[in-house]
């Protein structure tokens, strides 16, 4: 009998051990499933959070920031240990056979037979805004550019520059006719909107922006309104030269065309209305839109607009027209 009790006790003990092991396995399985659920939830939250962050990043409107040149100079000095730019004076130029020469890593400057305070001030102003312009165009560095100044129109035109331009950028060279030269006011639409100081500054900065554009992507855009619209927007709107410019072209005036087909047909339209398109796009999407306009010289303006606003130039015209009517009180084309 004792042996029978011992066997029964052993069986009961074994059953209890098995039950405990099964319970432990079940509890372990439940803990594992719970861990898997929490890990899965954690992964999903990371994925969703990442998607939200990406959407917020791509939809964020870049702020239009025009930074103080003095701050940029201080940052440049702190970054590379060099001294901030010292404004040039006439004494810094070498005078050879009546012409003036100055060269550094940014510019090789030649002034033919003439150098005055207007030119010196314009050059110094360009130096002070050099880094700021590169920052606005999202371009890190530039090669040296050549600056040519001309004291008279005849010498200026001997270079082959089209006579309708008072300043011109071509393949790393900037040509500028002194705004006080005889005949200058005869062929520029903007002269009455500037004093001599701002006008010479505007000319030089405008052409330098073309130089940055060209250096950034290796060519100019095939769409002339993009080239001129960007240069006009940055020099006049963002940097503040000639604050009255364009108001007289827009306010209460009739829009002179009913489609953008005419945009590149007239030289003044490329500047005036090209700038207004850039102005609208920056207002809607931020200053980063400038890089989008010039990032690929092989794209047509229809392709660019499809990327930026989801429609081609024809579709964009109505949006732009409504903006000009609301912003400037313009009247829709009626002929």
C-alpha positions in Angstrom: 0.0 0.0 0.0 2.8 2.3 0.8 4.3 1.7 -2.6 0.9 2.5 -4.2 0.7 5.8 -2.3 4.3 6.7 -3.3 3.4 6.0 -7.0 0.3 8.1 -6.8 2.2 11.0 -5.1 4.9 10.7 -7.9 2.2 10.9 -10.6 0.5 13.8 -9.0 3.8 15.6 -8.6 4.6 14.9 -12.2 1.2 16.2 -13.3 1.7 19.3 -11.3 5.2 19.9 -12.7 3.8 19.5 -16.3 0.9 21.9 -15.5 3.4 24.5 -14.1 5.6 24.2 -17.2 2.6 24.5 -19.5 1.4 27.6 -17.6 4.9 29.1 -17.8 5.0 28.4 -21.5 1.5 30.0 -22.0 2.6 33.0 -19.9 5.8 33.3 -21.9 3.8 33.1 -25.2 1.5 35.9 -24.0 4.4 38.1 -23.0 6.0 37.5 -26.4 2.8 38.4 -28.2 2.5 41.6 -26.1 6.1 42.5 -26.8 5.5 42.0 -30.5 2.4 44.2 -30.5 4.2 47.0 -28.7 7.2 46.7 -31.0 4.8 46.8 -34.0 3.0 49.8 -32.7 6.3 51.5 -32.0 7.5 50.8 -35.6 4.2 52.1 -37.0 4.5 55.3 -34.9 8.0 55.9 -36.2 6.8 55.4 -39.8 3.9 57.7 -39.4 6.0 60.3 -37.6 8.6 60.2 -40.4 5.9 60.7 -43.1 4.4 63.6 -41.2 7.9 65.2 -40.9 8.6 64.6 -44.6 5.3 66.2 -45.6 5.9 69.2 -43.3 9.4 69.6 -44.7 8.3 69.6 -48.3 5.3 71.8 -47.8 7.1 74.3 -45.6 7.2 77.8 -47.1 10.8 79.1 -47.0 10.9 82.5 -45.4 12.1 85.4 -47.4 15.1 86.6 -45.5 17.2 89.5 -46.6 20.2 89.5 -44.3 22.2 92.4 -43.2 25.5 92.4 -45.2 27.4 93.4 -42.1 26.2 90.2 -40.4 27.3 88.1 -43.4 30.7 89.8 -43.3 31.1 89.0 -39.6 30.0 85.3 -40.2 32.5 85.1 -43.1 35.3 86.5 -40.9 34.5 84.0 -38.1 34.4 81.1 -40.5 37.6 81.6 -42.4 39.6 83.9 -40.1 40.0 86.6 -42.7 39.4 90.2 -42.2 36.1 91.7 -43.3 36.2 93.5 -46.7 37.7 96.9 -46.6 36.0 99.3 -49.1 38.0 100.2 -52.1 39.1 103.7 -53.0 40.6 105.1 -56.1 44.1 104.7 -54.6 43.6 100.9 -54.7 43.5 100.9 -58.5 46.6 100.8 -60.7 46.5 103.5 -63.4 48.1 102.3 -66.6 47.8 104.4 -69.8 44.7 106.1 -68.5 42.9 102.9 -67.6 42.2 101.6 -64.0 42.9 98.1 -62.8 42.2 96.1 -59.7 42.1 92.4 -59.1 41.3 90.0 -56.2 39.8 86.5 -55.9 36.3 87.7 -56.6 36.7 90.3 -59.4 39.2 91.4 -62.1 38.1 95.1 -62.6 39.0 97.2 -65.5 37.7 100.8 -66.0 38.5 102.3 -69.4 39.6 105.9 -69.2 37.3 106.7 -66.4 36.8 106.1 -62.7 34.6 108.1 -60.4 32.9 107.9 -57.0 29.7 106.4 -58.6 31.7 103.4 -60.0 33.6 103.0 -56.7 30.5 103.1 -54.6 28.7 100.5 -56.9 31.7 98.2 -56.7 31.9 98.4 -52.9 28.1 97.8 -52.7 28.4 94.7 -54.8 31.2 93.4 -52.5 29.0 94.0 -49.5 26.1 92.0 -51.0 28.2 89.3 -52.6 27.6 86.6 -50.0 24.0 87.7 -49.5 23.2 87.2 -53.3 24.9 83.8 -53.3 22.9 82.8 -50.3 19.6 83.9 -51.9 20.4 81.9 -55.0 21.6 78.9 -53.0 25.0 78.9 -54.5 28.1 78.2 -52.4 30.9 79.8 -54.3 31.9 81.7 -57.5 34.8 81.8 -59.9 36.4 85.2 -60.5 34.3 87.5 -62.7 35.7 90.3 -64.9 34.1 93.7 -64.5 34.5 96.3 -67.3 33.4 99.9 -66.8 33.1 102.4 -69.7 33.1 106.1 -69.4 31.6 106.7 -72.9 29.0 105.0 -75.0 31.2 104.6 -78.1 33.9 102.6 -76.3 31.2 100.5 -74.7 29.5 99.7 -78.0 32.8 98.7 -79.6 32.6 95.5 -77.7 29.7 94.4 -79.8 27.2 94.7 -77.0 23.6 95.3 -78.3 23.0 99.0 -78.2 19.7 98.7 -76.2 21.5 97.5 -73.1 23.3 99.8 -70.6 24.9 96.8 -68.9 25.5 93.3 -70.1 26.7 89.9 -68.8 28.4 87.5 -71.2 30.4 84.4 -70.3 31.9 85.5 -67.0 32.3 89.2 -68.1 30.1 92.1 -66.8 30.1 95.2 -69.0 28.7 98.4 -67.5 28.3 101.9 -69.0 28.6 104.7 -66.5 25.1 106.1 -65.9 26.4 109.6 -66.4 27.7 108.9 -69.8 26.2 111.0 -72.6 23.1 109.4 -74.2 22.5 106.9 -71.4 19.1 108.4 -70.5 18.1 108.2 -74.1 17.6 104.4 -74.0 16.7 103.2 -70.6 13.2 102.9 -69.2 14.2 103.0 -65.6 16.4 106.1 -65.3 13.6 108.3 -63.8 13.0 105.8 -61.0 16.5 105.9 -59.6 19.0 108.4 -58.5 22.5 108.0 -59.9 23.8 106.2 -56.9 21.1 103.5 -56.8 21.0 103.1 -60.6 24.7 102.2 -60.9 24.3 99.8 -58.0 21.3 98.2 -59.5 23.0 97.7 -62.9 26.0 96.0 -61.4 24.1 93.8 -59.0 21.6 92.8 -61.8 24.4 91.6 -64.1 26.2 89.9 -61.2 23.0 87.9 -60.5 23.2 86.7 -64.2 26.8 85.7 -63.5 25.8 83.6 -60.4 22.9 82.1 -62.4 25.3 81.1 -65.2 28.0 79.7 -62.9 25.4 77.7 -60.8 24.1 75.6 -63.7 26.6 76.2 -66.5 24.4 78.3 -68.7 21.5 80.7 -68.7 17.9 79.5 -69.0 16.5 79.2 -72.5 13.6 81.3 -71.2 14.6 84.9 -71.2 11.9 85.9 -68.8 13.4 83.5 -66.2 16.8 85.1 -66.5 15.6 88.6 -66.3 12.8 88.0 -63.9 15.2 86.5 -61.3 17.7 89.3 -61.7 15.1 92.0 -61.4 13.3 90.4 -58.5 16.5 90.0 -56.4 18.0 93.4 -57.3 14.9 95.5 -57.0 12.5 93.6 -54.8 14.7 91.7 -52.4 17.7 94.1 -52.2 15.5 97.3 -52.4 17.0 99.2 -55.4 14.7 101.6 -57.0 11.6 101.1 -54.9 9.4 103.0 -57.3 10.3 100.8 -60.2 7.4 98.8 -61.8 4.7 100.6 -59.9 4.2 103.0 -62.8 4.2 100.0 -65.2 1.5 98.3 -63.3 -0.8 100.5 -61.2 -4.1 101.0 -63.0 -2.6 99.9 -66.3 -4.0 97.3 -68.8 -2.2 94.0 -69.0 -0.7 94.2 -72.6 -1.3 90.6 -73.6 -3.8 87.8 -73.1 -1.3 84.9 -72.8 2.3 84.3 -71.9 3.1 83.6 -75.5 4.1 87.3 -75.8 6.3 87.2 -72.7 9.6 86.8 -74.5 8.6 88.7 -77.6 9.3 92.1 -76.2 12.5 92.9 -74.3 10.8 95.0 -71.7 8.2 92.3 -71.0 11.0 89.9 -70.1 12.1 92.3 -67.3 8.8 93.8 -66.2 6.5 90.8 -66.3 9.2 88.2 -65.7 9.9 89.9 -62.4 6.2 89.9 -61.6 6.0 86.1 -62.1 9.0 85.5 -59.8 7.4 88.0 -57.3 4.2 85.9 -57.3 6.0 82.6 -57.0 8.2 83.8 -54.1 5.1 85.2 -52.4 3.4 81.8 -52.6 6.4 79.4 -52.1 9.3 81.3 -50.5 12.7 82.4 -51.8 13.7 78.8 -52.4 11.6 78.9 -55.6 14.4 80.8 -57.3 16.6 77.7 -57.2 13.7 75.7 -58.6 13.4 78.1 -61.6 17.1 77.7 -62.6 18.0 74.2 -61.5 17.7 72.6 -64.9 18.5 74.6 -68.1 17.0 71.9 -70.3 13.5 72.4 -69.0 10.9 74.6 -70.7 8.9 77.1 -68.7 5.9 74.8 -69.1 7.9 71.9 -67.5 9.0 74.2 -64.7 5.5 75.5 -64.0 4.1 72.0 -63.9 6.6 71.2 -61.2 6.0 74.3 -59.2 2.3 75.0 -59.5 0.9 71.9 -61.2 -0.1 73.6 -64.5 1.6 74.8 -67.7 2.1 78.5 -68.6 -1.3 78.8 -70.2 -3.0 77.4 -67.0 -0.8 79.7 -64.8 -1.7 82.8 -66.8 -5.2 83.2 -65.2 -3.7 82.8 -61.7 -1.0 85.4 -62.4 -3.5 87.8 -64.0 -5.8 87.7 -61.0 -2.7 88.4 -58.8 -1.8 91.5 -60.9 -5.3 92.8 -60.8 -5.6 92.4 -57.1 -2.1 93.6 -56.2 -1.7 96.5 -58.6 -5.2 97.3 -59.8 -4.3 96.3 -63.4 -7.0 95.8 -66.0 -7.3 92.6 -68.0 -6.3 92.7 -71.7 -9.3 93.8 -73.8 -8.3 94.0 -77.4 
